[in-house]
Amino acid sequence: MPRRQIASTVAGPSERWRQLAGTALAPGAIHFPRYLPLERQRALADRCRALIDGEVPGYVPVVRGGGRMHVRMLCLGRHWNGRNYAYEPTRTDFDGLAVPPLPAEFRRLAGEIADLAGMRLDADLCILNYYDRDGRMGLHQDKDESGASLAAGIPVVSISLGDTARFLFGGLKRRDDVRAMLLESGDAFLFGGPARLCYHGVTRIVPGTAPPELGMSGRFNLTLRQYDILNPAP
């Protein structure tokens, strides 16, 4: 699979306009290719590394039914429990540690991208996943946030760093047709409004496609969400 090189120079006006305007896959679902310039990617990747290898480290979740996920996960702000598919303040499904706080810069970045799509997101949690060369994620819906948040169509913002992922995006039913696309380092993807509960997943990682300046292999994916719209984060 061919690799598109990420330029280390500043994008020209027409290219930057395309990055900021995004490409709509469906109403409420927008892809922002190469949204983050290389300098922001590097800073964000360094932050993700420090967090996932920190005092409250990432781990491979075991989900309801006993299966192991194919990613290493760290939740920030609120912890997603893979055994009962609910959010909680401590990691009761793993080590009992309190969930680390959501960094303010992550929250600002999510809001920035949502603003471009004409939506509002005051993120109060992030699920940070690390995919190695064998990482993948089956088709699923992000539907464990509060009923009020889901009903309002508050978007999820996804940010990709490192190796390219083959991403699937479908409809509101599992059997709906899916569209396959590549998410590359620096890409942002948003789905909210009528697309908020669309099925999506990752079928494979393309090894060796991360920008060398990031000094990493594999892929970080940040999905920023807003669980609580009645009591937003301060």
TORTIRO-622952 format. One line per 2 residues: number of its first residue (from 1); their letters; for each residue x, y, z of N, C-alpha, C, O. Coordinates in nm, 3 decimals. Each point is the difference from the previous one (the first is absolute). Example, Ala and Ser with C-alpha at 12.3 -4.5 7.8 and 13.67 -1.06 7.14 Angstrom:
<rs>
1) AS) 1.319 -0.569 0.780 -0.089 0.119 0.000 0.090 0.120 0.000 0.104 -0.002 0.066; -0.139 0.107 -0.138 0.082 0.119 0.006 -0.077 0.109 0.073 0.051 0.111 0.017
</rs>
This chain:
<rs>
1) MP) 0.085 -0.119 0.000 -0.085 0.119 0.000 0.089 0.123 0.000 0.088 0.013 0.085; -0.112 0.079 -0.181 0.090 0.115 -0.009 -0.012 0.091 0.119 -0.105 0.008 0.064
3) RR) 0.212 0.059 -0.036 0.004 0.095 0.112 0.009 0.140 -0.054 0.083 0.030 -0.086; -0.169 0.057 0.137 0.011 0.141 -0.034 0.095 0.066 0.098 -0.013 -0.016 0.121
5) QI) 0.108 0.087 -0.172 0.097 0.066 0.086 -0.062 0.124 0.063 -0.072 0.075 -0.067; 0.099 -0.053 0.192 -0.044 0.121 0.068 0.109 0.105 -0.013 0.114 -0.021 0.042
7) AS) -0.149 0.133 -0.102 0.100 0.103 -0.024 0.045 0.062 0.130 -0.079 0.020 0.092; 0.208 0.010 -0.085 0.053 0.065 0.120 -0.005 0.151 -0.013 0.033 0.072 0.095
9) TV) -0.075 -0.022 -0.212 -0.012 0.143 -0.019 -0.145 0.042 0.023 -0.089 -0.084 0.012; 0.066 0.213 -0.006 -0.134 0.052 0.021 -0.083 -0.025 -0.125 0.047 0.024 -0.111
11) AG) -0.171 -0.072 0.127 -0.087 -0.025 -0.113 -0.036 0.131 -0.068 -0.010 0.104 0.063; -0.009 -0.113 -0.199 -0.042 0.116 -0.075 -0.142 0.039 0.034 -0.072 -0.077 0.064
13) PS) 0.028 0.198 -0.107 -0.133 0.048 0.037 -0.113 -0.094 -0.042 -0.091 -0.025 0.080; 0.095 -0.028 -0.204 -0.110 -0.086 -0.045 -0.002 -0.131 0.077 -0.107 -0.051 0.033
15) ER) 0.224 -0.004 -0.006 0.007 -0.126 0.076 -0.047 0.023 0.143 -0.074 -0.083 0.054; 0.115 0.191 0.009 -0.042 0.027 0.137 -0.150 0.025 0.006 -0.065 -0.039 0.097
17) WR) 0.010 0.103 -0.200 -0.145 0.020 -0.002 -0.072 -0.134 -0.003 -0.100 -0.019 0.070; 0.151 -0.075 -0.150 -0.062 -0.131 -0.007 0.007 -0.071 0.135 -0.095 -0.065 0.042
19) QL) 0.208 0.078 0.026 0.017 -0.062 0.130 -0.102 0.056 0.100 -0.058 -0.075 0.079; 0.036 0.206 -0.084 -0.089 0.064 0.095 -0.147 -0.023 -0.036 -0.085 -0.010 0.088
21) AG) 0.055 0.002 -0.218 -0.138 -0.018 -0.043 -0.046 -0.143 0.025 -0.116 -0.023 0.034; 0.206 -0.072 -0.051 -0.035 -0.139 0.022 -0.078 -0.059 -0.116 -0.039 0.069 -0.094
23) TA) 0.017 -0.201 0.102 -0.075 -0.075 -0.100 -0.113 -0.073 0.071 0.025 -0.079 0.092; -0.148 0.104 -0.133 -0.116 -0.064 0.063 -0.018 -0.141 -0.055 -0.009 -0.019 -0.122
25) LA) 0.003 -0.079 0.212 -0.030 -0.138 -0.040 -0.150 -0.026 0.005 -0.052 -0.080 -0.076; -0.015 0.148 0.166 -0.143 -0.010 0.020 -0.041 0.122 0.080 0.087 0.066 0.057
27) PG) -0.215 -0.033 -0.051 -0.041 0.111 0.086 0.046 -0.021 0.143 -0.036 -0.098 0.064; 0.117 0.192 -0.015 0.052 -0.009 0.135 0.132 -0.071 0.014 0.054 -0.006 0.110
29) AI) 0.001 -0.049 -0.219 0.129 -0.072 0.004 0.097 0.069 -0.095 -0.023 0.005 -0.121; 0.132 0.048 0.175 0.094 0.081 -0.077 0.142 -0.046 0.026 0.041 -0.019 0.115
31) HF) 0.035 0.001 -0.223 0.141 -0.036 0.006 0.082 0.125 -0.029 -0.020 0.068 -0.101; 0.114 -0.038 0.192 0.092 0.113 -0.018 0.139 -0.058 -0.026 0.074 -0.024 0.096
33) PR) -0.036 0.002 -0.222 0.129 -0.063 -0.028 0.117 0.092 0.036 -0.002 0.120 -0.029; 0.104 -0.178 0.094 0.122 0.073 0.036 -0.032 0.127 0.078 0.064 0.104 -0.020
35) YL) -0.160 -0.111 0.107 -0.041 0.120 0.072 0.113 0.053 0.088 0.023 0.121 0.005; 0.048 -0.210 0.063 0.108 0.044 0.088 0.131 0.009 -0.076 0.043 -0.100 -0.058
37) PL) 0.023 0.215 0.057 0.133 0.007 -0.060 0.098 -0.083 0.082 -0.027 -0.038 0.114; 0.141 0.011 -0.174 0.096 -0.092 0.059 0.043 0.040 0.141 0.018 -0.086 0.086
39) ER) -0.002 0.216 -0.062 0.044 0.045 0.132 -0.103 -0.035 0.107 0.036 -0.042 0.110; -0.163 0.061 -0.141 -0.105 -0.034 0.096 -0.013 -0.152 0.017 -0.027 -0.049 0.110
41) QR) 0.048 -0.024 -0.219 -0.001 -0.146 0.012 0.109 -0.048 0.095 -0.023 -0.086 0.085; 0.143 0.142 -0.100 0.112 -0.044 0.083 -0.027 0.028 0.147 0.024 -0.085 0.086
43) AL) -0.072 0.204 -0.057 -0.029 0.035 0.140 -0.109 -0.089 0.057 0.009 -0.042 0.116; -0.112 0.014 -0.194 -0.110 -0.082 0.048 0.043 -0.145 0.017 -0.041 -0.066 0.096
45) AD) 0.122 0.015 -0.188 0.049 -0.138 0.012 0.088 -0.016 0.124 -0.010 -0.101 0.070; 0.095 0.201 -0.042 0.083 -0.006 0.121 -0.088 -0.002 0.125 0.030 -0.072 0.096
47) RC) -0.136 0.150 -0.096 -0.091 0.004 0.114 -0.071 -0.135 0.017 -0.015 -0.049 0.112; -0.028 -0.009 -0.222 -0.068 -0.130 0.007 0.093 -0.108 0.053 -0.041 -0.084 0.081
49) RA) 0.166 0.085 -0.125 0.098 -0.099 0.049 0.019 0.013 0.151 0.000 -0.099 0.072; 0.015 0.223 -0.027 0.022 0.022 0.143 -0.122 -0.045 0.082 0.016 -0.055 0.109
51) LI) -0.135 0.076 -0.161 -0.120 -0.039 0.072 -0.017 -0.152 0.003 -0.026 -0.057 0.106; 0.040 -0.008 -0.220 -0.032 -0.142 -0.007 0.107 -0.085 0.071 -0.026 -0.115 0.035
53) DG) 0.145 0.172 -0.016 0.106 -0.070 0.076 0.020 0.063 0.138 0.103 -0.024 0.063; -0.199 0.102 -0.017 0.014 0.073 0.125 -0.038 -0.081 0.123 -0.005 -0.123 -0.004
55) EV) -0.020 0.194 0.113 -0.030 -0.064 0.127 -0.131 -0.079 -0.004 -0.014 -0.101 0.069; -0.079 0.145 -0.150 -0.124 -0.075 -0.026 0.009 -0.044 -0.147 -0.047 0.072 -0.088
57) PG) 0.106 -0.187 0.062 0.035 -0.036 -0.138 -0.117 -0.056 -0.079 -0.103 -0.039 0.055; 0.122 0.038 -0.186 -0.095 -0.067 -0.087 0.006 -0.151 0.020 0.099 -0.054 0.049
59) YV) -0.206 -0.013 -0.087 -0.008 -0.145 0.015 -0.091 -0.056 -0.108 -0.071 0.076 -0.066; 0.072 -0.208 0.048 -0.085 -0.066 -0.099 -0.129 -0.042 0.071 0.003 -0.090 0.084
61) PV) -0.116 0.152 -0.116 -0.125 -0.031 0.070 -0.054 -0.139 -0.036 0.018 -0.049 -0.111; -0.084 -0.010 0.208 -0.080 -0.121 -0.022 -0.146 0.044 0.003 -0.044 0.064 0.095
63) VR) -0.030 -0.098 -0.201 -0.136 0.049 -0.012 -0.101 -0.105 0.046 0.034 -0.114 0.031; -0.156 0.157 -0.028 -0.111 -0.088 0.036 0.003 -0.125 -0.088 0.005 0.010 -0.123
65) GG) -0.008 -0.126 0.184 0.012 -0.124 -0.075 0.138 -0.061 0.007 0.020 -0.116 -0.038; 0.080 0.195 0.086 0.133 -0.055 0.023 0.103 0.026 -0.108 0.116 -0.036 0.018
67) GR) -0.155 0.096 -0.129 0.097 0.028 -0.106 0.093 0.114 0.035 -0.037 0.091 0.074; 0.158 -0.096 -0.127 0.098 0.106 0.019 -0.002 0.092 -0.121 -0.001 -0.046 -0.114
69) MH) 0.002 0.175 0.140 0.007 0.096 -0.109 0.138 -0.003 -0.065 0.097 -0.049 0.059; -0.089 0.101 -0.180 0.125 -0.003 -0.077 0.067 0.137 0.000 0.064 0.039 -0.097
71) VR) -0.081 0.033 0.208 0.065 0.129 0.020 0.043 0.009 0.145 -0.045 -0.077 0.085; 0.133 0.171 -0.058 0.035 0.037 0.137 -0.071 0.131 0.029 0.015 0.096 -0.075
73) ML) -0.093 -0.090 0.182 -0.092 0.111 0.025 0.036 0.076 0.128 0.041 -0.059 0.100; -0.058 0.190 -0.106 0.006 0.085 0.118 -0.112 0.102 -0.011 -0.009 0.071 -0.100
75) CL) -0.076 -0.063 0.201 -0.108 0.098 0.004 0.041 0.119 0.085 0.069 -0.015 0.101; -0.114 0.131 -0.142 0.032 0.125 0.068 -0.131 0.073 0.029 -0.085 0.012 -0.088
77) GR) 0.070 0.037 0.210 -0.121 0.071 0.037 -0.107 -0.090 0.057 -0.053 0.026 0.108; 0.019 -0.132 -0.178 -0.091 -0.105 0.044 0.052 -0.131 -0.055 0.054 -0.004 -0.111
79) HW) -0.069 -0.103 0.187 0.048 -0.131 -0.043 -0.114 -0.081 -0.060 -0.108 -0.010 0.058; 0.134 -0.048 -0.176 -0.096 -0.090 -0.061 0.031 -0.144 0.042 0.109 -0.051 -0.027
81) NG) -0.205 -0.013 0.092 0.016 -0.137 0.050 -0.048 -0.096 -0.108 -0.119 -0.004 -0.032; 0.212 -0.074 -0.023 -0.034 -0.091 -0.107 -0.082 -0.120 0.043 -0.055 -0.070 -0.085
83) RN) 0.045 0.046 0.214 -0.078 -0.115 0.048 -0.149 0.032 0.011 -0.085 -0.087 -0.018; 0.053 0.214 0.049 -0.142 0.035 0.011 -0.041 0.114 -0.093 -0.114 0.046 0.005
85) YA) 0.209 0.001 -0.089 -0.028 0.104 -0.100 -0.059 0.126 0.065 -0.099 0.056 -0.047; 0.162 -0.014 0.155 -0.045 0.119 0.072 0.122 0.081 0.041 0.111 -0.052 0.009
87) YE) -0.134 0.182 0.015 0.107 0.088 0.045 0.003 0.006 0.152 -0.103 -0.015 0.066; 0.224 0.037 -0.012 0.017 0.003 0.145 0.126 0.082 0.033 0.082 0.024 -0.088
89) PT) -0.067 0.018 0.214 0.116 0.082 0.037 0.127 -0.080 0.028 0.109 0.056 0.001; -0.122 -0.187 0.023 0.117 -0.085 0.026 -0.004 -0.121 -0.092 -0.105 -0.035 -0.054
91) RT) 0.220 -0.029 0.038 0.012 -0.111 -0.093 -0.031 -0.132 0.073 0.089 -0.081 0.026; -0.217 0.061 0.005 -0.037 -0.117 0.079 0.014 -0.129 -0.078 0.003 -0.108 0.060
93) DF) 0.007 0.116 -0.192 0.017 -0.121 -0.080 0.146 -0.042 -0.014 0.030 -0.103 -0.059; 0.063 0.184 0.114 0.142 -0.031 -0.019 0.079 0.011 0.130 0.031 -0.103 0.061
95) DG) 0.003 0.223 -0.017 0.090 0.015 0.114 -0.056 0.090 0.110 0.067 0.022 0.101; -0.186 0.030 -0.118 -0.062 0.083 0.103 0.054 0.141 0.010 -0.041 0.075 0.089
97) LA) 0.132 -0.036 -0.176 0.058 0.134 0.006 -0.099 0.104 -0.050 -0.087 -0.029 -0.083; 0.101 0.149 0.135 -0.084 0.111 -0.046 0.040 0.040 -0.141 0.118 -0.003 -0.036
99) VP) -0.217 0.039 -0.044 0.028 0.040 -0.137 0.076 0.133 -0.002 -0.034 0.090 0.076; 0.137 -0.077 -0.161 0.070 0.129 -0.010 -0.093 0.108 -0.057 -0.094 -0.032 -0.072
101) PL) 0.122 0.158 0.103 -0.084 0.108 -0.053 0.020 0.018 -0.151 0.103 -0.040 -0.056; -0.202 0.100 -0.006 0.010 0.034 -0.142 0.087 0.125 -0.015 -0.035 0.104 0.057
103) PA) 0.145 -0.110 -0.131 0.083 0.120 -0.017 -0.078 0.112 -0.068 -0.078 -0.023 -0.092; 0.101 0.144 0.137 -0.073 0.115 -0.053 0.027 0.018 -0.149 -0.089 0.043 -0.074
105) EF) 0.211 -0.076 0.029 0.029 0.019 -0.142 -0.077 -0.099 -0.088 -0.031 0.031 -0.115; 0.000 -0.149 0.168 -0.081 -0.096 -0.074 -0.142 0.055 -0.016 -0.060 -0.007 -0.107
107) RR) 0.008 0.061 0.216 -0.136 0.056 -0.003 -0.009 0.116 -0.098 -0.098 0.012 -0.075; 0.200 0.075 0.074 -0.001 0.114 -0.093 0.006 -0.048 -0.144 -0.070 0.054 -0.086
109) LA) 0.153 -0.154 0.058 0.013 -0.051 -0.136 -0.132 -0.058 -0.050 -0.039 0.023 -0.114; -0.029 -0.098 0.199 -0.129 -0.058 -0.039 -0.101 0.110 -0.032 -0.073 -0.009 -0.099
111) GE) 0.068 0.113 0.182 -0.092 0.109 -0.025 0.032 0.075 -0.128 -0.090 0.044 -0.071; 0.218 -0.030 0.044 0.046 0.069 -0.121 -0.050 -0.072 -0.126 -0.047 0.063 -0.094
113) IA) 0.059 -0.196 0.095 -0.042 -0.078 -0.117 -0.152 -0.001 -0.013 -0.054 0.010 -0.110; -0.016 -0.022 0.222 -0.146 0.003 -0.005 -0.050 0.134 -0.053 -0.096 0.004 -0.077
115) DL) 0.161 0.105 0.115 -0.040 0.133 -0.048 0.008 0.006 -0.152 -0.086 0.061 -0.063; 0.187 -0.123 0.004 0.015 0.001 -0.145 -0.117 -0.068 -0.069 -0.038 0.035 -0.112
117) AG) -0.019 -0.135 0.182 -0.113 -0.074 -0.057 -0.134 0.066 0.032 -0.105 -0.052 -0.038; 0.108 0.166 0.107 -0.123 0.067 0.038 -0.072 -0.068 0.115 -0.121 0.015 0.016
119) MR) 0.197 -0.092 0.064 -0.057 -0.068 0.115 0.071 0.048 0.126 0.098 0.074 -0.006; -0.150 -0.118 0.120 0.061 0.037 0.126 0.037 -0.126 0.077 -0.079 -0.093 0.011
121) LD) 0.201 0.091 0.042 0.046 -0.111 0.083 0.081 0.056 0.116 0.104 0.063 -0.020; -0.152 -0.085 0.140 0.073 0.036 0.121 0.045 -0.133 0.063 -0.061 -0.048 0.096
123) AD) 0.166 -0.010 -0.150 0.041 -0.136 0.035 0.028 -0.012 0.150 0.064 0.087 0.060; -0.112 -0.196 -0.002 0.034 -0.030 0.139 0.068 -0.136 0.015 0.026 -0.045 0.111
125) LC) 0.003 -0.020 -0.225 0.073 -0.126 0.007 0.068 -0.027 -0.133 -0.041 0.052 -0.104; 0.145 -0.133 0.110 0.072 -0.044 -0.118 0.034 -0.147 0.018 0.050 -0.040 0.105
127) IL) -0.076 -0.041 -0.207 0.051 -0.136 -0.003 0.120 -0.001 -0.094 -0.014 0.020 -0.120; 0.130 -0.044 0.176 0.125 -0.003 -0.073 0.036 -0.145 -0.025 0.026 -0.075 0.094
129) NY) -0.025 0.034 -0.220 0.034 -0.137 -0.037 0.132 -0.003 -0.077 0.025 0.085 -0.085; 0.058 -0.183 0.116 0.121 -0.024 -0.076 -0.016 -0.131 -0.078 -0.027 -0.105 0.058
131) YD) 0.044 0.114 -0.188 -0.005 -0.115 -0.089 0.141 -0.038 -0.042 0.072 0.083 -0.055; -0.030 -0.207 0.081 0.126 -0.045 -0.057 -0.028 -0.053 -0.142 -0.110 0.020 -0.051
133) RD) 0.206 -0.084 -0.011 -0.016 -0.042 -0.140 -0.115 -0.098 -0.016 -0.054 -0.014 -0.110; 0.016 -0.055 0.216 -0.111 -0.096 -0.008 -0.130 0.056 0.058 -0.098 -0.073 0.013
135) GR) 0.097 0.200 0.022 -0.117 0.059 0.064 -0.119 0.010 -0.094 0.016 0.016 -0.121; -0.135 -0.024 0.177 -0.124 0.015 -0.076 -0.114 0.026 0.098 0.015 -0.016 0.121
137) MG) -0.129 0.055 -0.177 -0.118 0.030 0.081 -0.122 -0.038 -0.084 -0.021 0.056 -0.108; -0.061 -0.149 0.158 -0.117 -0.044 -0.074 -0.104 0.110 -0.013 0.004 0.100 0.072
139) LH) -0.098 -0.119 -0.166 -0.108 0.096 -0.018 -0.078 0.016 0.131 -0.038 -0.099 0.063; 0.014 0.222 -0.025 -0.071 0.027 0.125 -0.059 0.140 -0.005 0.034 0.080 -0.087
141) QD) -0.122 -0.052 0.180 -0.052 0.134 0.022 0.058 0.056 0.129 0.023 -0.074 0.096; 0.001 0.204 -0.094 0.038 0.067 0.125 -0.130 0.046 0.066 -0.051 0.108 -0.030
143) KD) -0.003 -0.190 0.120 -0.134 0.027 0.052 -0.009 -0.009 0.152 -0.109 -0.017 0.054; 0.224 0.029 0.015 -0.001 -0.013 0.145 0.005 0.134 0.072 0.006 0.004 0.123
145) ES) -0.009 0.105 -0.198 -0.009 0.131 0.061 -0.144 0.020 0.051 -0.085 -0.085 -0.023; 0.058 0.195 0.093 -0.131 0.020 0.060 -0.108 0.009 -0.108 0.026 0.037 -0.115
147) GA) -0.149 -0.072 0.155 -0.111 0.009 -0.092 -0.020 0.140 -0.054 -0.033 0.018 -0.117; 0.054 0.082 0.202 -0.017 0.138 -0.043 0.103 0.038 -0.106 -0.032 0.069 -0.096
149) SL) 0.155 -0.114 0.115 0.106 0.030 -0.097 -0.029 -0.066 -0.134 0.017 0.062 -0.106; -0.060 -0.188 0.109 -0.030 -0.072 -0.123 -0.120 0.063 -0.071 0.002 0.017 -0.122
151) AA) -0.106 0.017 0.198 -0.120 0.058 -0.060 0.030 0.134 -0.065 -0.061 0.036 -0.100; 0.155 0.039 0.157 0.036 0.131 -0.054 0.094 -0.012 -0.120 0.027 0.100 -0.067
153) GI) 0.024 -0.220 0.039 0.092 -0.017 -0.112 0.135 0.063 0.022 0.069 0.034 -0.096; -0.029 -0.018 0.223 0.131 0.059 0.030 0.108 -0.085 -0.069 0.000 -0.122 0.017
155) PV) 0.089 0.182 -0.093 0.090 -0.080 -0.084 0.112 -0.068 0.078 0.035 0.037 0.112; 0.019 -0.138 -0.176 0.127 -0.062 0.039 0.106 0.053 -0.096 -0.021 0.003 -0.121
157) VS) 0.134 0.039 0.175 0.113 0.044 -0.083 0.112 -0.102 0.014 0.042 -0.033 0.111; 0.004 -0.017 -0.224 0.108 -0.099 -0.005 0.123 0.063 -0.064 -0.010 0.069 -0.102
159) IS) 0.125 -0.094 0.162 0.128 0.053 -0.051 0.097 -0.116 -0.015 0.016 -0.081 0.091; 0.048 0.073 -0.207 0.093 -0.109 -0.030 0.144 0.050 -0.001 0.030 0.107 -0.051
161) LG) 0.058 -0.188 0.110 0.144 0.030 0.003 0.077 -0.128 -0.028 -0.034 -0.106 0.053; 0.137 0.116 -0.136 0.085 -0.116 -0.024 -0.038 -0.074 -0.128 -0.029 0.062 -0.102
163) DT) 0.030 -0.194 0.110 -0.027 -0.081 -0.118 -0.143 0.017 -0.049 -0.092 0.025 0.077; 0.077 -0.040 -0.208 -0.131 0.009 -0.065 -0.090 -0.115 0.041 0.047 -0.113 0.020
165) AR) -0.176 0.141 -0.007 -0.100 -0.102 0.032 -0.099 -0.010 -0.115 -0.035 0.100 -0.063; -0.010 -0.223 0.037 -0.112 -0.021 -0.092 -0.127 0.005 0.084 -0.025 -0.086 0.084
167) FL) -0.055 0.188 -0.109 -0.115 0.034 0.083 -0.128 -0.031 -0.075 -0.010 0.026 -0.120; -0.088 -0.081 0.190 -0.131 -0.028 -0.057 -0.103 0.091 0.066 0.001 0.020 0.121
169) FG) -0.089 0.036 -0.203 -0.108 0.083 0.052 -0.129 -0.042 -0.068 -0.011 0.001 -0.123; -0.088 -0.039 0.204 -0.125 -0.052 -0.053 -0.120 0.085 0.038 0.008 0.122 0.013
171) GL) -0.121 -0.192 0.004 -0.124 0.068 0.031 -0.045 -0.027 0.142 0.079 -0.039 0.085; -0.208 0.060 -0.062 -0.055 -0.014 0.133 -0.031 -0.145 0.036 -0.031 -0.031 0.115
173) KR) 0.038 -0.058 -0.215 -0.021 -0.143 0.024 0.126 -0.074 -0.041 0.069 0.039 -0.094; -0.040 -0.147 0.165 0.123 -0.074 -0.027 0.005 -0.052 -0.143 0.108 -0.009 -0.059
175) RD) -0.223 -0.025 0.004 -0.001 -0.059 -0.134 0.004 0.106 -0.112 0.007 -0.036 -0.117; -0.011 0.164 0.153 0.008 0.105 -0.102 0.134 -0.006 -0.072 0.099 -0.049 0.054
177) DV) -0.097 0.100 -0.176 0.125 0.006 -0.076 0.103 0.084 0.076 -0.034 0.096 0.069; 0.161 -0.134 -0.083 0.108 0.075 0.063 0.093 0.056 -0.107 0.014 -0.056 -0.109
179) RA) 0.047 0.165 0.143 0.098 0.063 -0.088 0.137 -0.017 0.062 0.018 0.027 0.118; 0.079 -0.072 -0.197 0.138 -0.017 0.048 0.083 0.120 -0.044 -0.012 0.047 -0.113
181) ML) 0.095 0.001 0.205 0.086 0.113 -0.030 0.126 -0.010 0.084 0.004 -0.077 0.096; 0.096 0.154 -0.130 0.123 0.005 0.077 -0.001 0.122 0.091 -0.032 0.111 -0.043
183) LE) 0.068 -0.132 0.169 0.023 0.109 0.093 0.150 0.007 0.025 0.059 -0.095 0.052; 0.001 0.206 -0.087 0.144 0.017 0.010 0.036 0.089 0.118 -0.086 0.062 0.063
185) SG) 0.214 -0.058 -0.035 0.047 0.080 0.113 -0.036 0.147 -0.020 0.028 0.058 -0.105; -0.088 0.001 0.206 -0.043 0.139 -0.007 -0.144 0.018 -0.043 -0.052 0.111 0.007
187) DA) -0.014 -0.219 -0.051 -0.140 0.010 -0.042 -0.091 0.014 0.121 0.027 -0.054 0.107; -0.133 0.128 -0.127 -0.109 0.007 0.098 -0.127 -0.050 -0.066 -0.020 0.018 -0.121
189) FL) -0.064 -0.080 0.200 -0.128 -0.051 -0.051 -0.105 0.030 0.107 0.023 -0.024 0.118; -0.137 0.075 -0.162 -0.106 0.037 0.093 -0.130 -0.066 -0.044 -0.031 -0.004 -0.119
191) FG) -0.045 -0.049 0.215 -0.135 -0.046 -0.031 -0.094 0.039 0.113 0.022 -0.032 0.117; -0.128 0.101 -0.156 -0.099 0.048 0.096 -0.132 0.021 -0.069 -0.016 -0.038 -0.116
193) GP) -0.080 0.099 0.186 -0.130 0.022 -0.060 -0.061 -0.131 -0.048 -0.004 -0.096 0.076; -0.043 0.089 -0.200 -0.062 -0.123 -0.050 0.098 -0.116 -0.016 -0.043 -0.115 -0.014
195) AR) 0.174 0.143 0.016 0.101 -0.105 -0.015 0.055 -0.048 0.134 0.089 -0.085 0.002; -0.140 0.138 0.109 0.062 -0.027 0.129 0.007 -0.148 0.035 0.096 -0.043 0.063
197) LC) -0.196 -0.035 -0.103 -0.002 -0.142 0.035 0.032 -0.090 -0.118 -0.040 -0.117 -0.002; 0.110 0.170 -0.096 0.041 -0.084 -0.113 0.106 -0.101 0.044 0.084 0.030 0.084
199) YH) -0.091 -0.149 -0.144 0.100 -0.104 0.026 0.132 0.038 -0.066 0.003 0.061 -0.107; 0.107 -0.098 0.173 0.132 0.029 -0.054 0.101 -0.099 0.061 -0.030 -0.065 0.100
201) GV) 0.147 0.055 -0.161 0.102 -0.091 0.051 0.130 0.016 -0.077 0.009 0.078 -0.095; 0.090 -0.154 0.137 0.133 0.002 -0.064 0.036 -0.144 -0.034 0.003 -0.086 0.087
203) TR) 0.025 0.060 -0.215 0.029 -0.137 -0.042 0.149 -0.033 0.002 0.038 -0.115 0.019; 0.046 0.217 -0.039 0.143 -0.029 0.002 0.080 0.128 0.014 -0.048 0.110 -0.025
205) IV) 0.173 -0.130 0.067 0.099 0.106 0.007 0.103 -0.025 -0.111 0.035 -0.115 -0.027; 0.012 0.222 -0.036 0.099 -0.013 -0.106 0.137 0.033 0.059 0.033 0.118 0.015
207) PG) 0.048 -0.219 0.018 0.128 0.027 0.068 0.093 0.085 -0.084 -0.001 -0.007 -0.123; 0.083 0.086 0.191 0.103 0.077 -0.069 -0.049 0.126 -0.067 0.074 0.060 -0.078
209) TA) -0.198 -0.016 0.105 -0.054 0.118 -0.066 -0.001 0.124 0.090 -0.041 0.108 -0.044; 0.084 -0.122 0.169 0.005 0.117 0.088 0.106 0.098 -0.047 0.105 -0.043 -0.047
211) PP) -0.128 0.173 0.059 0.105 0.097 -0.032 0.124 -0.028 0.085 -0.013 -0.013 0.122; 0.131 0.003 -0.182 0.119 -0.033 0.079 0.027 0.101 0.110 0.063 -0.033 0.101
213) EL) -0.108 0.157 -0.120 0.023 0.104 0.100 -0.069 -0.031 0.133 0.038 0.056 0.103; -0.138 -0.143 -0.103 -0.070 -0.034 0.124 0.075 -0.104 0.081 -0.029 -0.018 0.119
215) GM) 0.125 -0.050 -0.180 0.080 -0.100 0.073 -0.085 -0.111 0.059 0.025 -0.044 0.112; -0.124 -0.004 -0.186 -0.088 -0.102 0.054 -0.039 -0.100 -0.109 0.006 0.030 -0.119
217) SG) -0.046 -0.148 0.164 -0.068 -0.095 -0.086 -0.136 -0.028 0.064 -0.018 0.023 0.120; -0.076 -0.070 -0.199 -0.135 -0.018 0.051 -0.079 0.129 -0.009 0.044 0.098 -0.059
219) RF) -0.161 -0.100 0.120 -0.093 0.113 -0.014 -0.063 0.036 0.134 -0.046 -0.087 0.074; 0.046 0.217 -0.043 -0.082 0.053 0.107 -0.130 0.051 -0.060 0.000 0.067 -0.103
221) NL) -0.111 -0.098 0.168 -0.128 0.057 -0.038 -0.064 0.059 0.126 -0.020 -0.070 0.099; -0.012 0.196 -0.107 -0.070 0.068 0.109 -0.145 0.020 -0.043 -0.026 0.060 -0.105
223) TL) -0.068 -0.109 0.184 -0.141 0.032 -0.026 -0.050 0.081 0.119 -0.006 -0.048 0.113; -0.031 0.170 -0.143 -0.043 0.097 0.102 -0.151 0.012 -0.005 -0.060 0.016 -0.106
225) RQ) 0.000 -0.024 0.225 -0.145 -0.008 0.010 -0.049 0.088 0.114 0.079 0.046 0.083; -0.209 -0.023 -0.080 -0.063 0.072 0.111 -0.107 -0.088 0.060 -0.107 -0.019 -0.058
227) YD) 0.136 -0.035 0.175 -0.097 -0.087 0.067 -0.116 0.080 0.057 -0.116 -0.038 -0.017; 0.147 0.146 0.082 -0.099 0.075 0.079 -0.023 0.137 -0.061 0.091 0.083 0.001
229) IL) -0.210 -0.058 -0.055 -0.029 0.133 -0.055 -0.075 0.086 0.101 -0.014 0.121 -0.020; -0.035 -0.181 0.126 -0.072 0.077 0.101 0.093 0.068 0.098 -0.030 0.107 0.054
231) NP) 0.147 -0.171 -0.030 0.099 0.057 0.092 0.135 -0.002 -0.070 0.085 -0.083 0.033; -0.061 0.174 -0.129 0.124 -0.001 -0.076 0.121 0.025 0.088 -0.009 0.058 0.109
233) AP) 0.125 -0.104 -0.159 0.125 0.020 0.074 0.028 0.147 0.017 -0.035 0.079 -0.088; 0.098 -0.038 0.201 0.029 0.143 0.023 0.110 0.049 -0.093 0.037 0.117 0.004
</rs>
